[in-house]
């Protein structure tokens, strides 16, 4: 494998002028957490929805079928960033509080129990991009892996408006 890079350190030839070119990076992906606030995104622009999840205990958000004419799902990932979790927890009413499970000690005469620490919750970040102008919605159901979907499972729906791209992308 070959890796290349630039060093920001000093040059061995101090008399030589150095020129640097800044390449503009991709704009930050807008991320939404509150299903009560409608999302507006330009055609072709990536955006993400972030929700608290506990994949260590098998819980994650499942995307219901979407209008593929208006929107494309780009993928899903988890993050353990505490600031993102606080932001997601604040904006949603979903609770993913850490709990402890008590397991009885096996084959002993004493009534002691072992406490197993729960897995800390994470955030699930689901990315999308608008395909065509118009209104649509995305619905997620909070489900446990290999679990049977139940009516009591938490469901959230985000309203999305795909708008014209204000400036067409330019090739350089």
DSSP file (Angstrom, degrees, kcal/mol; ACC not computed):
  #  RESIDUE AA STRUCTURE BP1 BP2  ACC     N-H-->O    O-->H-N    N-H-->O    O-->H-N    TCO  KAPPA ALPHA  PHI   PSI    X-CA   Y-CA   Z-CA
    1    1 A X              0   0    0      0, 0.0     2,-0.5     0, 0.0     0, 0.0   0.000 360.0 360.0 360.0 141.6    0.0    0.0    0.0
    2    2 A X        -     0   0    0      2,-0.0     2,-0.4     0, 0.0     0, 0.0  -0.961 360.0-172.2-119.6 128.6    1.3    3.5   -0.8
    3    3 A X        -     0   0    0     -2,-0.5     2,-0.3     2,-0.0     0, 0.0  -0.945   2.3-169.7-118.6 140.9    0.4    6.5    1.2
    4    4 A X        +     0   0    0     -2,-0.4     2,-0.3     2,-0.0    -2,-0.0  -0.904  15.2 149.4-125.4 156.5    1.2   10.1    0.2
    5    5 A X        -     0   0    0     -2,-0.3     2,-0.4     2,-0.0    -2,-0.0  -0.981  36.4-110.4-169.9 176.2    0.9   13.3    2.2
    6    6 A X        -     0   0    0     -2,-0.3     2,-0.4     2,-0.0    -2,-0.0  -0.923  22.8-138.0-121.3 146.9    2.3   16.8    2.8
    7    7 A X        -     0   0    0     -2,-0.4    -2,-0.0     1,-0.1     0, 0.0  -0.861   4.3-156.3-105.1 139.9    4.0   18.0    5.8
    8    8 A X        +     0   0    0     -2,-0.4     3,-0.1     2,-0.0    -1,-0.1   0.313  62.1 111.2 -92.7   8.9    3.3   21.4    7.3
    9    9 A X  S    S-     0   0    0      1,-0.2     2,-0.1     0, 0.0    -2,-0.1  -0.047  78.6 -71.4 -76.3-179.5    6.7   21.5    9.0
   10   10 A X        -     0   0    0      1,-0.1     2,-0.2     2,-0.0    -1,-0.2  -0.372  46.7-119.6 -76.1 153.0    9.6   23.7    8.1
   11   11 A X        -     0   0    0      1,-0.1     3,-0.1     5,-0.1    -1,-0.1  -0.574  11.9-128.8 -89.3 153.2   11.6   23.3    4.9
   12   12 A X  S    S+     0   0    0     -2,-0.2     2,-0.7     1,-0.2    -1,-0.1   0.713 104.3  59.3 -74.1 -18.3   15.3   22.6    4.9
   13   13 A X    >   -     0   0    0      1,-0.1     3,-1.2     3,-0.1    -1,-0.2  -0.867  65.8-178.7-112.0  96.9   15.7   25.5    2.5
   14   14 A X  T 3  S+     0   0    0     -2,-0.7    -1,-0.1     1,-0.2    -2,-0.1   0.703  78.1  60.9 -69.6 -21.5   14.4   28.6    4.3
   15   15 A X  T 3  S+     0   0    0      2,-0.1     2,-0.4     0, 0.0    -1,-0.2   0.636  83.6  96.7 -80.7 -13.2   15.1   30.9    1.3
   16   16 A X  S <  S-     0   0    0     -3,-1.2     2,-0.2     1,-0.1    -5,-0.1  -0.618  75.8-127.7 -83.0 131.3   12.7   29.0   -1.0
   17   17 A X        -     0   0    0     -2,-0.4     2,-0.4     1,-0.0    -2,-0.1  -0.490  20.9-149.7 -73.0 144.5    9.2   30.4   -1.3
   18   18 A X        -     0   0    0     -2,-0.2     2,-0.4     2,-0.0    -1,-0.0  -0.962   7.5-162.6-119.1 137.0    6.4   28.0   -0.7
   19   19 A X        -     0   0    0     -2,-0.4     2,-0.4     2,-0.0    -2,-0.0  -0.953   6.0-169.5-117.5 133.9    3.0   28.1   -2.4
   20   20 A X        -     0   0    0     -2,-0.4     2,-0.5     2,-0.0    -2,-0.0  -0.948   8.8-153.0-123.7 147.5    0.0   26.3   -1.1
   21   21 A X        -     0   0    0     -2,-0.4     2,-0.6     2,-0.0    -2,-0.0  -0.970  10.7-144.0-118.0 129.1   -3.4   25.8   -2.7
   22   22 A X        -     0   0    0     -2,-0.5     2,-0.6     3,-0.0    -2,-0.0  -0.829   9.6-156.7 -94.3 123.4   -6.5   25.3   -0.7
   23   23 A X        -     0   0    0     -2,-0.6     2,-0.1     1,-0.0    -2,-0.0  -0.880  25.2-119.5 -98.3 120.9   -8.9   22.9   -2.2
   24   24 A X        -     0   0    0     -2,-0.6     3,-0.1     1,-0.1     2,-0.1  -0.370  30.1-136.6 -62.8 132.9  -12.4   23.6   -0.9
   25   25 A X        -     0   0    0      1,-0.2     2,-0.1    -2,-0.1     3,-0.1  -0.275  32.7 -77.3 -81.4 171.8  -13.8   20.6    0.9
   26   26 A X        -     0   0    0      1,-0.1    -1,-0.2    -2,-0.1     3,-0.1  -0.435  58.1 -99.9 -67.0 142.9  -17.2   19.2    0.6
   27   27 A X        -     0   0    0      1,-0.1    -1,-0.1    -2,-0.1     2,-0.0  -0.295  47.6 -90.9 -63.0 151.2  -19.8   21.1    2.5
   28   28 A X        -     0   0    0      1,-0.1     2,-0.5    -3,-0.1    -1,-0.1  -0.356  43.8-110.2 -63.1 140.2  -20.8   19.7    5.8
   29   29 A X        -     0   0    0     -3,-0.1    18,-0.2     1,-0.1     2,-0.1  -0.606  30.5-123.2 -74.6 121.0  -23.8   17.3    5.6
   30   30 A X  E     -a   47   0A   0     16,-0.6    18,-2.6    -2,-0.5     2,-0.4  -0.445  29.5-158.4 -63.5 135.6  -26.8   18.9    7.3
   31   31 A X  E     -a   48   0A   0     16,-0.2     2,-0.4    -2,-0.1    18,-0.2  -0.970   5.1-161.0-123.7 133.2  -28.1   16.6   10.0
   32   32 A X  E     +a   49   0A   0     16,-2.8    18,-2.8    -2,-0.4     3,-0.1  -0.882  19.2 166.6-117.4 144.1  -31.6   16.6   11.4
   33   33 A X        +     0   0    0     -2,-0.4     2,-0.7    16,-0.2    -1,-0.1   0.546  56.0  78.5-128.5 -17.4  -32.8   15.1   14.7
   34   34 A X    >   -     0   0    0      1,-0.1     3,-1.6     3,-0.1    -1,-0.1  -0.865  52.5-164.4-108.3 111.5  -36.3   16.5   15.4
   35   35 A X  T 3  S+     0   0    0     -2,-0.7   124,-0.4     1,-0.3    -1,-0.1   0.665  88.2  67.3 -67.1 -13.4  -39.2   14.9   13.5
   36   36 A X  T 3  S+     0   0    0    122,-0.1     2,-0.6     1,-0.1    -1,-0.3   0.663  90.5  71.7 -78.4 -15.7  -41.4   17.9   14.4
   37   37 A X  S <  S-     0   0    0     -3,-1.6    -3,-0.1     1,-0.0   122,-0.1  -0.897  87.9-125.8-105.0 119.0  -39.3   20.2   12.2
   38   38 A X        -     0   0    0     -2,-0.6     2,-0.4   120,-0.1   122,-0.2  -0.272  21.3-130.2 -61.7 147.1  -39.7   19.7    8.4
   39   39 A X  E     -e  160   0B   0    120,-2.9   122,-3.0    -4,-0.1     2,-0.5  -0.836  18.8-168.3-100.7 134.4  -36.6   19.1    6.4
   40   40 A X  E     +e  161   0B   0     -2,-0.4     2,-0.3   120,-0.2   122,-0.2  -0.993  15.9 165.5-122.5 124.8  -35.8   21.1    3.3
   41   41 A X  E     -e  162   0B   0    120,-2.3   122,-2.2    -2,-0.5     3,-0.1  -1.000  33.5-115.6-142.1 139.4  -33.0   20.0    1.1
   42   42 A X  E >   -e  163   0B   0     -2,-0.3     3,-1.9   120,-0.2    88,-0.6  -0.329  46.2 -86.0 -70.0 154.8  -31.9   20.8   -2.5
   43   43 A X  B 3  S+b  130   0A   0    120,-2.1    88,-0.2     1,-0.3    -1,-0.1  -0.358 115.8  14.2 -55.5 133.9  -31.9   18.2   -5.2
   44   44 A X  T 3  S+     0   0    0     86,-2.7     2,-0.4     1,-0.2    -1,-0.3   0.326  96.5 124.0  82.8  -8.3  -28.7   16.2   -5.2
   45   45 A X    <   -     0   0    0     -3,-1.9    85,-1.0     1,-0.0    -1,-0.2  -0.722  58.8-129.2 -91.1 131.9  -27.6   17.5   -1.8
   46   46 A X  E     + C   0 129A   0     -2,-0.4   -16,-0.6    83,-0.2     2,-0.3  -0.551  32.6 168.8 -76.9 141.5  -26.8   14.9    0.9
   47   47 A X  E     -aC  30 128A   0     81,-2.4    81,-3.1    -2,-0.2     2,-0.3  -0.949  17.2-144.8-143.6 164.5  -28.5   15.2    4.3
   48   48 A X  E     -aC  31 127A   0    -18,-2.6   -16,-2.8    -2,-0.3     2,-0.4  -0.944   6.9-146.5-134.2 153.3  -28.7   12.9    7.3
   49   49 A X  E     -aC  32 126A   0     77,-2.6    77,-3.0    -2,-0.3     2,-0.5  -0.977  19.8-159.2-116.2 132.9  -31.2   12.0   10.0
   50   50 A X  E     + C   0 125A   0    -18,-2.8     2,-0.3    -2,-0.4    75,-0.2  -0.954  14.7 170.4-121.3 128.8  -29.7   11.1   13.4
   51   51 A X  E     - C   0 124A   0     73,-2.4    73,-3.5    -2,-0.5     2,-0.1  -0.981  38.0-105.0-135.3 145.7  -31.6    9.1   16.1
   52   52 A X  E     + C   0 123A   0     -2,-0.3     2,-0.3    71,-0.2    71,-0.3  -0.475  48.1 169.5 -69.6 140.8  -30.4    7.6   19.4
   53   53 A X  E     - C   0 122A   0     69,-3.0    69,-3.1    -2,-0.1     7,-0.1  -0.935  36.2-144.4-146.4 166.7  -30.0    3.8   19.2
   54   54 A X  B > > +F   59   0B   0      5,-0.5     5,-2.2    -2,-0.3     3,-1.5  -0.572  27.3 163.2-134.3  70.0  -28.6    0.9   21.2
   55   55 A X  G > 5S+     0   0    0      1,-0.3     3,-1.5     3,-0.2    -1,-0.1   0.766  71.2  68.9 -64.6 -24.5  -27.2   -1.6   18.6
   56   56 A X  G 3 5S+     0   0    0      1,-0.3    -1,-0.3    64,-0.3    65,-0.1   0.792 105.7  41.5 -63.2 -26.5  -25.2   -3.4   21.3
   57   57 A X  G < 5S-     0   0    0     -3,-1.5    -1,-0.3     2,-0.2    -2,-0.2   0.269 129.5 -99.2-100.3   8.1  -28.5   -4.6   22.7
   58   58 A X  T < 5S+     0   0    0     -3,-1.5    87,-3.5     1,-0.3     2,-0.4   0.503  80.3 133.2  91.7   4.6  -29.8   -5.3   19.2
   59   59 A X  E   < +FG  54 144B   0     -5,-2.2    -5,-0.5    85,-0.3     2,-0.3  -0.769  20.2 144.9 -96.7 132.9  -31.9   -2.1   18.8
   60   60 A X  E     - G   0 143B   0     83,-2.4    83,-2.6    -2,-0.4     2,-0.4  -0.966  49.3 -94.9-154.7 166.6  -31.7    0.0   15.6
   61   61 A X  E     - G   0 142B   0     -2,-0.3     2,-0.5    81,-0.2    81,-0.2  -0.742  32.3-154.4 -90.9 130.7  -33.9    2.1   13.4
   62   62 A X  E     - G   0 141B   0     79,-2.8    79,-2.3    -2,-0.4     2,-0.4  -0.911  14.3-132.1-106.4 128.3  -35.4    0.4   10.3
   63   63 A X  E     - G   0 140B   0     -2,-0.5    77,-0.2    77,-0.2     3,-0.1  -0.660  16.2-138.8 -81.4 126.3  -36.4    2.6    7.4
   64   64 A X        -     0   0    0     75,-3.1    75,-0.2    -2,-0.4    -1,-0.0  -0.393  47.9 -68.0 -73.1 161.6  -39.8    2.0    5.9
   65   65 A X        -     0   0    0     -2,-0.1     2,-0.2    73,-0.1    74,-0.2  -0.216  60.0-154.6 -52.4 140.4  -40.1    2.0    2.1
   66   66 A X        -     0   0    0     -3,-0.1     2,-1.2    72,-0.1    72,-0.1  -0.719  28.1 -93.7-115.8 165.9  -39.5    5.5    0.7
   67   67 A X    >>  -     0   0    0     70,-0.4     4,-2.2    -2,-0.2     3,-1.3  -0.694  37.1-168.3 -78.4  97.6  -40.5    7.3   -2.5
   68   68 A X  T 34 S+     0   0    0     -2,-1.2    -1,-0.2     1,-0.3    -3,-0.0   0.605  81.5  65.5 -68.9 -11.0  -37.4    6.5   -4.7
   69   69 A X  T 34 S+     0   0    0      1,-0.1    -1,-0.3    -3,-0.0     3,-0.1   0.807 115.8  27.3 -75.6 -29.5  -38.6    9.1   -7.2
   70   70 A X  T <4 S+     0   0    0     -3,-1.3    61,-3.2     1,-0.2    62,-1.0   0.742 128.5  25.1 -99.6 -29.3  -38.0   11.9   -4.7
   71   71 A X  E  <  -D  130   0A   0     -4,-2.2     2,-0.4    59,-0.3    -1,-0.2  -0.964  54.8-154.5-143.8 148.2  -35.3   10.5   -2.4
   72   72 A X  E     -D  129   0A   0     57,-2.4    57,-1.7    -2,-0.3     2,-0.5  -0.997  20.3-133.6-126.6 133.2  -32.5    8.0   -2.3
   73   73 A X  E     -D  128   0A   0     -2,-0.4    55,-0.3    55,-0.2     3,-0.1  -0.724  19.2-174.1 -83.0 128.1  -31.2    6.3    0.8
   74   74 A X  E     -     0   0A   0     53,-3.0     2,-0.3    -2,-0.5    54,-0.2   0.695  49.2 -74.0 -98.4 -22.6  -27.4    6.5    0.9
   75   75 A X  E     -D  127   0A   0     52,-1.2    52,-2.9     2,-0.0     2,-0.3  -0.867  35.4-107.0 150.2 176.3  -26.6    4.4    4.0
   76   76 A X  E     +D  126   0A   0     -2,-0.3     2,-0.3    50,-0.2    50,-0.2  -0.992  28.8 169.3-140.2 143.1  -26.6    4.1    7.7
   77   77 A X  E     -D  125   0A   0     48,-2.0    48,-3.3    -2,-0.3     2,-0.3  -0.956  25.2-125.0-147.5 165.9  -23.9    4.1   10.4
   78   78 A X  E     -D  124   0A   0     -2,-0.3     2,-0.3    46,-0.2    46,-0.2  -0.869  19.7-168.9-114.5 149.6  -23.5    4.3   14.1
   79   79 A X  E     -D  123   0A   0     44,-2.2    44,-2.4    -2,-0.3    -2,-0.0  -0.991  20.9-156.7-136.9 145.0  -21.4    6.8   16.1
   80   80 A X        +     0   0    0     -2,-0.3     2,-0.4    42,-0.2    -1,-0.0   0.152  46.2 139.8-103.7  18.1  -20.4    6.9   19.8
   81   81 A X     >  -     0   0    0      1,-0.2     4,-2.2    42,-0.1     5,-0.2  -0.495  45.5-151.3 -65.9 117.0  -19.9   10.6   19.8
   82   82 A X  H  > S+     0   0    0     -2,-0.4     4,-2.4     1,-0.2    -1,-0.2   0.843  94.2  53.7 -60.9 -36.4  -21.3   11.9   23.2
   83   83 A X  H  > S+     0   0    0      2,-0.2     4,-2.0     1,-0.2    -1,-0.2   0.894 109.2  48.2 -67.5 -39.1  -22.2   15.3   21.7
   84   84 A X  H  > S+     0   0    0      2,-0.2     4,-2.6     1,-0.2    -2,-0.2   0.908 111.3  50.7 -66.2 -40.6  -24.1   13.8   18.9
   85   85 A X  H  X S+     0   0    0     -4,-2.2     4,-3.1     2,-0.2     5,-0.2   0.921 109.7  49.8 -62.7 -43.8  -26.0   11.5   21.3
   86   86 A X  H  X S+     0   0    0     -4,-2.4     4,-2.1     1,-0.2    -1,-0.2   0.906 112.0  48.7 -61.5 -41.0  -26.9   14.5   23.6
   87   87 A X  H  X S+     0   0    0     -4,-2.0     4,-1.7     2,-0.2    -2,-0.2   0.921 114.4  45.0 -64.6 -44.2  -28.2   16.4   20.5
   88   88 A X  H  X S+     0   0    0     -4,-2.6     4,-1.5     1,-0.2     6,-0.2   0.900 113.8  49.3 -67.9 -41.0  -30.2   13.4   19.4
   89   89 A X  H  < S+     0   0    0     -4,-3.1    -1,-0.2     1,-0.2    -2,-0.2   0.874 110.2  51.7 -65.5 -37.1  -31.6   12.7   22.9
   90   90 A X  H  < S+     0   0    0     -4,-2.1    -1,-0.2    -5,-0.2    -2,-0.2   0.884 113.8  42.1 -67.2 -39.5  -32.6   16.3   23.4
   91   91 A X  H  < S+     0   0    0     -4,-1.7     2,-0.3    -5,-0.2    -1,-0.2   0.697 113.8  52.7 -85.8 -20.1  -34.5   16.6   20.1
   92   92 A X     <  -     0   0    0     -4,-1.5   -58,-0.1    -5,-0.1   -41,-0.0  -0.776  69.0-139.7-114.9 161.5  -36.3   13.3   20.2
   93   93 A X        +     0   0    0     -2,-0.3     2,-0.3     2,-0.1    -4,-0.1   0.308  64.6 122.0 -98.4   8.7  -38.4   11.7   22.9
   94   94 A X        -     0   0    0     -6,-0.2     2,-0.5     2,-0.1    -2,-0.1  -0.538  53.6-147.5 -71.3 131.5  -36.9    8.3   22.3
   95   95 A X        +     0   0    0     -2,-0.3    -2,-0.1     1,-0.1    -1,-0.0  -0.894  29.7 164.4-105.4 128.8  -35.3    6.9   25.4
   96   96 A X        +     0   0    0     -2,-0.5    25,-0.3   -43,-0.1   -43,-0.1  -0.323  22.7 169.2-130.2  48.0  -32.2    4.7   25.1
   97   97 A X        -     0   0    0      1,-0.1     2,-0.3    23,-0.1    -2,-0.1  -0.329  40.6-108.5 -66.8 142.4  -31.2    4.9   28.7
   98   98 A X        -     0   0    0     20,-0.1     2,-0.3    23,-0.1    -1,-0.1  -0.525  43.7-176.9 -69.4 133.7  -28.5    2.6   29.9
   99   99 A X        -     0   0    0     -2,-0.3    19,-0.5    20,-0.2     2,-0.4  -0.832  19.7-128.2-125.7 166.1  -29.9   -0.1   32.1
  100  100 A X  E     -I  117   0C   0     -2,-0.3     2,-0.5    17,-0.2    17,-0.2  -0.915  13.2-144.4-116.6 147.8  -28.4   -2.9   34.0
  101  101 A X  E     -I  116   0C   0     15,-1.7    15,-2.5    -2,-0.4     2,-0.6  -0.914   9.7-145.1-109.9 133.6  -29.4   -6.5   33.9
  102  102 A X  E     -I  115   0C   0     -2,-0.5     2,-0.5    13,-0.2    13,-0.2  -0.875  14.8-169.8-101.8 126.0  -29.3   -8.6   37.0
  103  103 A X  E     -I  114   0C   0     11,-2.5    11,-2.6    -2,-0.6     2,-0.1  -0.958  23.7-122.0-116.1 127.1  -28.4  -12.3   36.5
  104  104 A X  E     -I  113   0C   0     -2,-0.5     9,-0.2     9,-0.2     2,-0.2  -0.415  32.2-108.6 -67.7 140.0  -28.7  -14.7   39.3
  105  105 A X    >   -     0   0    0      7,-1.4     3,-0.5     5,-0.1     2,-0.2  -0.493  38.7-122.2 -68.9 135.7  -25.5  -16.5   40.3
  106  106 A X  T 3  S-     0   0    0      1,-0.2     3,-0.1    -2,-0.2    -1,-0.1  -0.564  76.3  -2.0 -86.5 143.8  -25.7  -20.1   39.2
  107  107 A X  T 3  S+     0   0    0     -2,-0.2     2,-0.3     1,-0.2    -1,-0.2   0.820  95.5 122.9  52.4  44.3  -25.3  -23.1   41.5
  108  108 A X    <   -     0   0    0     -3,-0.5    -1,-0.2     2,-0.2    -3,-0.0  -0.938  60.6-141.3-129.1 157.2  -24.7  -21.3   44.7
  109  109 A X  S    S+     0   0    0     -2,-0.3     2,-0.2    -3,-0.1    -1,-0.1   0.635  79.9  87.9 -86.9 -15.3  -26.4  -21.3   48.0
  110  110 A X  S    S-     0   0    0      1,-0.1    -2,-0.2    -3,-0.0    -5,-0.1  -0.566  79.9-129.6 -87.7 149.9  -26.0  -17.6   48.5
  111  111 A X        +     0   0    0     -2,-0.2    -1,-0.1    -7,-0.1     2,-0.0   0.062  60.5 137.1 -84.7  28.2  -28.5  -15.1   47.2
  112  112 A X        -     0   0    0     -8,-0.1    -7,-1.4     1,-0.0     2,-0.3  -0.347  36.0-159.1 -74.3 156.8  -25.9  -13.0   45.4
  113  113 A X  E     -I  104   0C   0     -9,-0.2     2,-0.5    -2,-0.0    -9,-0.2  -0.939  13.0-129.3-133.1 155.8  -26.4  -11.6   41.9
  114  114 A X  E     -I  103   0C   0    -11,-2.6   -11,-2.5    -2,-0.3     2,-0.6  -0.905  17.2-143.4-106.9 132.5  -24.1  -10.4   39.2
  115  115 A X  E     -I  102   0C   0     -2,-0.5     2,-0.6   -13,-0.2   -13,-0.2  -0.855   9.7-158.5 -98.2 124.8  -24.7   -7.1   37.6
  116  116 A X  E     -I  101   0C   0    -15,-2.5   -15,-1.7    -2,-0.6     2,-0.1  -0.898  21.3-125.6-101.7 119.8  -24.0   -7.0   33.9
  117  117 A X  E     -I  100   0C   0     -2,-0.6   -17,-0.2   -17,-0.2     2,-0.1  -0.392  26.0-120.2 -66.9 141.3  -23.4   -3.4   32.7
  118  118 A X        -     0   0    0    -19,-0.5     2,-0.3     1,-0.1    -1,-0.1  -0.389  29.9 -98.7 -76.0 156.5  -25.6   -2.4   29.7
  119  119 A X        -     0   0    0     -2,-0.1   -20,-0.2   -65,-0.1     2,-0.1  -0.579  43.6-111.5 -73.4 136.4  -24.1   -1.3   26.5
  120  120 A X        -     0   0    0     -2,-0.3   -64,-0.3     1,-0.1    -1,-0.1  -0.449  36.4-108.6 -69.6 142.0  -24.0    2.4   26.2
  121  121 A X        -     0   0    0    -25,-0.3   -67,-0.2    -2,-0.1     2,-0.2  -0.291  34.9-167.1 -70.2 157.1  -26.3    3.9   23.5
  122  122 A X  E     -C   53   0A   0    -69,-3.1   -69,-3.0   -37,-0.1     2,-0.4  -0.580  23.4-101.9-123.8-173.7  -25.0    5.3   20.3
  123  123 A X  E     -CD  52  79A   0    -44,-2.4   -44,-2.2   -71,-0.3     2,-0.5  -0.955  22.4-144.3-115.4 142.9  -26.5    7.4   17.5
  124  124 A X  E     -CD  51  78A   0    -73,-3.5   -73,-2.4    -2,-0.4     2,-0.6  -0.923  13.2-160.5-103.9 127.5  -27.6    6.0   14.2
  125  125 A X  E     -CD  50  77A   0    -48,-3.3   -48,-2.0    -2,-0.5     2,-0.5  -0.941   5.2-169.5-114.0 116.4  -27.0    8.3   11.3
  126  126 A X  E     -CD  49  76A   0    -77,-3.0   -77,-2.6    -2,-0.6     2,-0.3  -0.927  10.9-151.7-111.2 122.1  -29.1    7.6    8.2
  127  127 A X  E     +CD  48  75A   0    -52,-2.9   -53,-3.0    -2,-0.5   -52,-1.2  -0.708  18.4 169.3-101.8 145.5  -28.0    9.5    5.0
  128  128 A X  E     -CD  47  73A   0    -81,-3.1   -81,-2.4    -2,-0.3     2,-0.3  -0.879  17.8-153.6-139.4 168.3  -30.2   10.5    2.1
  129  129 A X  E     -CD  46  72A   0    -57,-1.7   -57,-2.4    -2,-0.3     2,-0.2  -0.979  27.0-113.4-144.9 144.1  -30.1   12.7   -1.1
  130  130 A X  E     -bD  43  71A   0    -85,-1.0   -86,-2.7   -88,-0.6   -59,-0.3  -0.545  25.6-177.6 -75.8 139.4  -32.9   14.4   -2.9
  131  131 A X        +     0   0    0    -61,-3.2     2,-0.3     1,-0.4   -60,-0.2   0.761  66.2   4.4-104.5 -37.7  -33.6   13.1   -6.5
  132  132 A X  S    S-     0   0    0    -62,-1.0    -1,-0.4     2,-0.1    30,-0.2  -0.987  84.7 -85.8-150.3 157.3  -36.4   15.3   -7.6
  133  133 A X  S    S+     0   0    0     -2,-0.3     2,-0.2    -3,-0.1    30,-0.2  -0.332  77.1  72.9 -66.0 137.3  -38.4   18.3   -6.4
  134  134 A X  E    S- H   0 162B   0     28,-2.3    28,-3.2   -64,-0.1     2,-0.3  -0.801  76.7 -64.5 146.0 176.1  -41.4   17.7   -4.2
  135  135 A X  E     + H   0 161B   0     -2,-0.2     2,-0.3    26,-0.2    26,-0.2  -0.722  51.6 148.3 -97.1 143.9  -42.7   16.6   -0.8
  136  136 A X  E     - H   0 160B   0     24,-2.8    24,-3.0    -2,-0.3     2,-0.3  -0.888  28.7-135.4-154.3-176.9  -42.1   13.2    0.7
  137  137 A X  E     - H   0 159B   0     -2,-0.3     2,-0.4    22,-0.2   -70,-0.4  -0.988   2.3-147.9-146.9 153.5  -41.6   11.6    4.1
  138  138 A X  E     - H   0 158B   0     20,-2.2    20,-2.9    -2,-0.3     2,-0.4  -0.992  14.1-163.5-124.0 136.8  -39.4    9.0    5.7
  139  139 A X  E     - H   0 157B   0     -2,-0.4   -75,-3.1    18,-0.2     2,-0.4  -0.961   2.9-168.0-122.3 135.5  -40.6    6.8    8.5
  140  140 A X  E     -GH  63 156B   0     16,-2.9    16,-2.2    -2,-0.4     2,-0.5  -0.939   7.2-156.1-121.2 143.6  -38.4    4.7   10.9
  141  141 A X  E     -GH  62 155B   0    -79,-2.3   -79,-2.8    -2,-0.4     2,-0.8  -0.986  19.3-132.1-119.3 131.1  -39.4    2.0   13.3
  142  142 A X  E     +G   61   0B   0     12,-3.1    12,-0.3    -2,-0.5     2,-0.3  -0.722  43.8 165.3 -82.1 110.0  -37.2    1.2   16.3
  143  143 A X  E     -G   60   0B   0    -83,-2.6   -83,-2.4    -2,-0.8     2,-0.4  -0.883  37.6-118.7-131.5 156.4  -36.8   -2.5   16.3
  144  144 A X  E >   -G   59   0B   0     -2,-0.3     3,-2.8   -85,-0.2   -85,-0.3  -0.784  43.0 -99.3 -95.3 138.0  -34.6   -5.2   17.8
  145  145 A X  T 3  S+     0   0    0    -87,-3.5     3,-0.1    -2,-0.4    -1,-0.1  -0.304 110.4   5.0 -55.4 133.8  -32.5   -7.4   15.5
  146  146 A X  T 3  S+     0   0    0      1,-0.3    -1,-0.3    -3,-0.0     2,-0.2   0.531 106.5 129.8  64.4   7.4  -34.3  -10.7   15.0
  147  147 A X    <   -     0   0    0     -3,-2.8     2,-0.5   -89,-0.2    -1,-0.3  -0.509  66.5-110.1 -85.6 160.0  -37.2   -9.3   16.9
  148  148 A X        -     0   0    0     -2,-0.2    -4,-0.1    -3,-0.1    -1,-0.0  -0.797  37.2-111.9 -89.1 125.0  -40.8   -9.4   15.8
  149  149 A X        -     0   0    0     -2,-0.5     2,-0.3    -6,-0.1    -6,-0.1  -0.335  41.4-167.0 -57.3 133.0  -42.0   -5.9   14.8
  150  150 A X    >   -     0   0    0      1,-0.1     3,-1.5    -2,-0.0    -1,-0.0  -0.881  33.8-119.9-123.9 155.1  -44.7   -4.9   17.3
  151  151 A X  T 3  S+     0   0    0     -2,-0.3    -1,-0.1     1,-0.3    -2,-0.0   0.783 113.4  60.0 -62.4 -26.4  -47.2   -2.1   17.3
  152  152 A X  T 3  S+     0   0    0      2,-0.1    -1,-0.3    -3,-0.0     3,-0.1   0.599  78.1 112.1 -80.8  -9.8  -45.6   -0.8   20.5
  153  153 A X  S <  S-     0   0    0     -3,-1.5   -10,-0.1     1,-0.1     2,-0.1  -0.387  82.2 -99.1 -63.1 141.6  -42.2   -0.2   18.8
  154  154 A X        -     0   0    0    -12,-0.3   -12,-3.1   -13,-0.1     2,-0.4  -0.369  41.5-168.1 -64.8 135.2  -41.4    3.5   18.5
  155  155 A X  E     - H   0 141B   0    -14,-0.2     2,-0.4    -2,-0.1   -14,-0.2  -0.994   5.9-176.3-127.6 133.2  -42.1    5.0   15.1
  156  156 A X  E     - H   0 140B   0    -16,-2.2   -16,-2.9    -2,-0.4     2,-0.4  -0.979   6.4-162.1-128.3 144.9  -40.9    8.4   13.9
  157  157 A X  E     - H   0 139B   0     -2,-0.4     2,-0.5   -18,-0.2   -18,-0.2  -0.993   2.4-159.6-128.6 130.8  -41.7   10.2   10.7
  158  158 A X  E     - H   0 138B   0    -20,-2.9   -20,-2.2    -2,-0.4     2,-0.4  -0.926  14.4-138.6-108.4 131.3  -39.8   13.1    9.2
  159  159 A X  E     - H   0 137B   0     -2,-0.5  -120,-2.9  -124,-0.4     2,-0.4  -0.751  24.2-166.1 -87.3 134.8  -41.4   15.4    6.5
  160  160 A X  E     -eH  39 136B   0    -24,-3.0   -24,-2.8    -2,-0.4     2,-0.5  -0.980  15.8-165.9-130.1 134.4  -39.1   16.3    3.7
  161  161 A X  E     -eH  40 135B   0   -122,-3.0  -120,-2.3    -2,-0.4     2,-0.6  -0.975  11.7-154.6-117.4 116.0  -39.3   18.9    1.0
  162  162 A X  E     -eH  41 134B   0    -28,-3.2   -28,-2.3    -2,-0.5     2,-0.2  -0.823  21.0-172.3 -91.3 123.4  -36.9   18.5   -1.9
  163  163 A X  E     -e   42   0B   0   -122,-2.2  -120,-2.1    -2,-0.6   -33,-0.1  -0.680  32.0 -78.3-114.3 164.6  -36.3   21.9   -3.4
  164  164 A X        -     0   0    0     -2,-0.2     2,-0.5  -122,-0.2    -1,-0.1  -0.289  52.1-104.5 -60.6 147.5  -34.4   23.1   -6.5
  165  165 A X        -     0   0    0      1,-0.2     3,-0.2  -123,-0.1    -1,-0.1  -0.633  26.7-146.2 -72.8 122.5  -30.7   23.3   -6.2
  166  166 A X  S    S+     0   0    0     -2,-0.5     2,-0.4     1,-0.2    -1,-0.2   0.832  85.1  23.0 -64.6 -32.1  -29.8   27.0   -5.9
  167  167 A X  S    S-     0   0    0     -3,-0.0    -1,-0.2     3,-0.0     3,-0.1  -0.967  84.7-128.4-136.5 120.2  -26.6   26.7   -7.8
  168  168 A X        -     0   0    0     -2,-0.4     2,-0.0    -3,-0.2    -2,-0.0  -0.362  38.2-100.5 -64.0 145.0  -25.9   23.9  -10.2
  169  169 A X        -     0   0    0      1,-0.1     2,-0.4    -2,-0.0    -1,-0.1  -0.370  36.2-143.5 -65.6 144.7  -22.6   22.2   -9.5
  170  170 A X        -     0   0    0     -3,-0.1     2,-0.4    -2,-0.0    -1,-0.1  -0.885   6.9-131.4-111.8 143.2  -19.7   23.2  -11.7
  171  171 A X              0   0    0     -2,-0.4     0, 0.0     1,-0.1     0, 0.0  -0.728 360.0 360.0 -90.5 138.8  -17.0   20.9  -13.0
  172  172 A X              0   0    0     -2,-0.4    -1,-0.1     0, 0.0    -2,-0.0   0.371 360.0 360.0-121.9 360.0  -13.4   22.0  -12.5
